[in-house]
Amino acid sequence: MNPTELQHSLRECFPEADAIPEECRIHAPIHQRSILLNGQMQIWKGQTRPVFSPVRTRAADGTLTPVELGSFPVTGIEEADAAIEAACKAYDNGRGTWPAMSVAERIACVENFTNQLVTRRAEIVNLIMWEIGKSLADSQKEFDRTIDYIKATVAELKQLDNSNSRFQIVDGTIAQIRRSPLGIVLCLGPYNYPMNETFCTLIPALIMGNAVLFKPPRFGVLLYNPMLEAFRSAFPAGAINIVYGQGSVVVPHIMASGKVNVLALIGTSKVADGLKKAHPKTNRLRAVLGLEAKNAAIILPDADIELTVRECLAGSLSFNGQRCTALKMILVHQSIAEQFLRRFSDELAKLKMGMPWEKGVMITPLPEMGKVAYMNECIEDAVAKGAKVLNAGGGTSVETMFYPAVLFPVTEGMKLYREEQFGPVVPVAPFEDLEEALQYVITSDHGQQVSVFGKDPDLIARLVDPLVNQVGRVNINCQCQRSPDVFPFVGRKDSAEGTLSVHDALRSFSIRTMVAAKQTEATKKLLDEIVLGNKSNFLNTRFIL
Ligand code: G3H
């Protein structure tokens, strides 16, 4: 396809309004005015922000118009303060209904919430798709994966609590050790997984008894509208409060209150750094962070080319490269660079472009024009410094439809060498000596994951050993990814703080606390009375089934 034909095809990807399948349509814009604060839906009468989809509709003359999805409240400092107050009241120094509730009761609330959520699946999935341009299949996967994550969290908590449902006696001390909440958690999720990544911190934070302040991401706000009633009715007042508004104003203000005990952020290290510093008492702040990454693929001379191309294509371009785990740099041994690049470009040309609801679609609209501009900036910078766009039409765009570009050779000093592009541009660099590839990872500011492609056990082992001390996961002959969610999801350097997984998240949002006494007859009698009389939610030997 020549550039003019490609431009034409990209434009044609946008549908005429009546060509949108009936079951996927947004029949009327959603003008959300409710704010969940202190267990009540407050009606917002102030400023609002319109929400437009990355999808455009095409008029008969070819004009493209962004689809209006609705609007949401732009709340400010006053509402942020009200949310902090509501959360503090609900937590009440650990004496509130929510933190003092038994684990079994908290689980029941989360299960009630989940059941309500499931009834709104179609609506939520549709909004994920329209708000961020994620394919319907991936939006459905995001929803289902989140429900599975919640269920796995409940199962893990039952196991955790049951194993703590006993007394231990050591050196004459009787103790019961359980995990207790930390206080107020501020949850901030990313736009690329607006539901899943948010819930991966929000649900563990809630279920451990913390009170939560939650701000939806920049794109992916309206999808929370169908969940508001479930949040309101499933949890006690103030256990969860939602803030909207300008993130750069509202969020630092919340941090500066000093009331936040845990910052749970999936975002960038720059933002995380600024927010931590805004807290007046940093020693009281715990941070659970999933930050940027620049995961590399290292392709060895004996790599299975077909498998490598398949994995690198999915790894670098699924959801248009907008995954924190995406392969964002490909290092290929020079002996097979030409073969790899040819096959990679051939397969890229077969990827289906289109609207998110189309079956098998891979290249969909980007969420904002700013992203298109940044992709162009990265390409121009690389080309000016000596790289070439290798695939035909790479980098062509029409509004939000951006055709992926493969850049080669990408070298130190180009933006694409170190910056996390988070989009459909694939930088490739050749290497001659294994040490060069290793040095790329060692000198990177990021340390999330790496993928190694090859067959020689000696060579793979020689790479694995140094790489495990650089990143959190080394993938052999497969792309980088987070799942399965029970596995630890970590990052070194500027890529993360703390570990996320079903198991670890429960621990990240709680602290081990114990009640201890000397092993005397009087103590035993006292503890017996408390336990047998079912007088405490902490001191008990109940088993949750
Ligand atoms: O954006 C980061 C996601 O957690 C990546 O998850 O590797 O399963 O797509 P994934």
Boltz pocket constraint, residues with backbone or C-beta under 6 A from the ligand:
constraints:
  - pocket:
      binder: B
      contacts: [[A, 192], [A, 193], [A, 197], [A, 322], [A, 323], [A, 324], [A, 325], [A, 480], [A, 481], [A, 482], [A, 483]]
      max_distance: 6.0
